[in-house]
Amino acid sequence: MVVDVETGGFNADTDALLEFAAVLVDPQEDGSLLRGETIRFHIKPFDGANMEAASLAVNGIDPNHPLRPAIDERDALQRVFREIRKAVRDQNCSRAILVGHNAAFDLGFLNAAIERTGIKRNPFHPFSAFDTATLCGLAYGQTVLAKAVRAAGMEWDDESAHSAAYDAEITADIFCDVVNRFKPVFDKLPLRSPDPIESNKAESR
């Protein structure tokens, strides 16, 4: 599950969560991955939330705009989690793993919001994540998202960047591309590592 958040700063405990987007990843019959459905919500700042002017200037969010279709933090998370839990069941998994560009940032804000709202049924693993900044460094030699996207042969739209939905979708495209590029390597690996005890027995015969 690929996630991106837009926030009012860098401190997950004090700064507002303003946008949350999650993108499903659809496994194909041949084992490759494709970007799936996007789930996105604008979020009202929680009571007492800090919002740094510099952060709002970067993401272009006006939290007080009268036409901003924002909903309460708890409501937004519950709606997204409902869809994620369904996807987890459909794939016969027990937990979703968060995929993000600099994933620790997204996971930190997500976990802080879960703690703040008292949500009990969190579909995400509490600390495991796939960081596409690291994967992009391996696959393309670039860790900045915009540079990695261009290195992968994809188009990057500066005007759309820093929207949670756009960033999550382009991160999903990058994640799928990295996995698909390395799929031939995975296909050559044994399904499981040989049992060393059984291997020793075979060698002694």
N, C-alpha and C positions, 0 to 999 in steps of 0.2 A: 504494500500500500504506500503510494508516494504522497508525501505531505509537504505543504508549505504554509507558513504562517506570516502574517504581516502584523507588526506590533508597534507599540508606542515607545519602544526603547529596547535595551539589551538585558534588562534585569527581569527574569521570568517571575520573580516573586512580587515585584512592585509595579511593573509596567503593563499597560493594557494589551490584551489580545484583541486585535481589530478585524482580522480576516483569517479564516481557516479553510483550506481547500485540501481535499483528498482525491487522488486519482487511482482507480482500480487498475490492476495489471492483469491482463487476460492470457493465461497459458494456452498455446495452440497445440494441436494434436502432434506436431513434430517436435514439441518441446521448446519452441521459440516463444517469445513474449511480444505482446502488442499492448499499446495503451488502450485502456477502457474508459468507462464513464467517469466524469468529473462531478464531484459533490462540493459545493462551495457556499459559504455563508459569510455575510458581513455581521460583525458582532459589536454589541454595545459595550463600551468600557465598563468594567465592574466598578462598584462604589469605591471611591478613593484611589482609583487607578492613576498612575503617573503616565504622562505622555510628553515625551521630549519633542520640542519643535524641530530639531534636526532630523529625527526619525520620520516625522510626519511630512517633512519636506521631501524626503527620499521616496516614500511610498505614495505620496500624493493624496493621502486620506484626510478628509475633513470629518472627524467623528461627530460633529454637531450639525452636519448638513441636513436640512429638513427632508430632503428626498433620498437620503441614504437608507436603504432597506435593511437596517440592522435588527437583529434579534438578540435576546439575552444569551449570555455565554453558555449557561447550562442547557438551554433549549437547542442551541446550535450543535454542541457536542453530542447530545443525545440523538439528534437526527443523523449526524454523520456516523456515529457508532452503530446505529441500527443497520445502516447499509453495509458497514464493514463486517459486522457480525454475520450478516447473511452471506457475504462473499467468503468469509472464513469457513462457514458451514458448507457452502457449495464446493469448496476446494478440499474438504475433509481435513482441515487444519484445526489446531487448537488455539493459536494466537496469530495475530497479524504482526508483521515486522515492519517498523517504520523505515521508509526509504526517504532520504532528504539530502539536499545539498548543504553541507555542514549540518548533518543530522542532529548533532547534540543540541544545537540551538532550538530546532523545532520540537524535539522530544522534551527539552527542558520546559518550554512554554506550555506544551500539551500536558505534561505531568503536573505543573503548577496549577493549571486551570482545572484539572480533574480533582486535585486536592482542595481547591478553593470552592468548587461547586458540590463536593461530596458525592460525585458519581461513583458508583460501586462496580459497575460492569464495564471495565475498560478492556476493549478487545486487543489493545496493543501490548506487546511484551514490554515490561517496565523499563528495561535498560538496553536490550539488544536493538541494533539498527544497522542499516546499510548506508554508508556515507558516499554519495556520488562524487564528492570532491576528491576523495581518495581513489575511487574507481576511475574517474576521469584522468587523474594523474597517471595511472597505470595504462589506460587504454589510449589516451590521446596526447599525453605529455602536458596537459593543461589542467589546472585546478579551478580557475575562475570559470563560472558557468557559461558566460557569453563566449569566452575563448574556446571552451571545450565544445560548445554547440557548433561553432564554425569549423573547428578542427574535425568534427564528425561529419561535416558536409551538409549540415542543416542550416536553416535560416534563423537568425536572431533578430527580434523586433525590440529595439530600444524603447519604443513608445509603450509597449505592453508590459515591459519588465517591471517588477516590484508590485504586480498584482498577484495575489496568492494563487488564483486559478491558472494564470499564464505560467508562472514559475513552476507550479506543480506539474503542469502538463509537459513543459519542455524538459523538466527533470525526469519525468516518466519516460519520455522519448529517449533521453540519454541513457537511462538505466536499461531499458529494453535493448537499445543498440549495443551497449557493452556486453550484456548477457548473450545476445545473439552472436556477436563477434567471437566470443569465447566458447560458444556451444560446441564447435568441432573438437576443442580440447577436452571439454567435459565428456563428450561422446566416446573418447578413446580411453577414459578412465574405467577401471573395473567397478562393478556395481558396489563392491565392498572390499575393504582391505583383507588380504588373506589372514586367516587365524594363525598366529605364530606357532601355537602348540601343534595344530594339525600339520603345518608346513614342516616342522621339525620331525614329526612322526613319519611323514612321507619321505623325507630325506634320509632317515635312518633305515628305511626298508631296503 
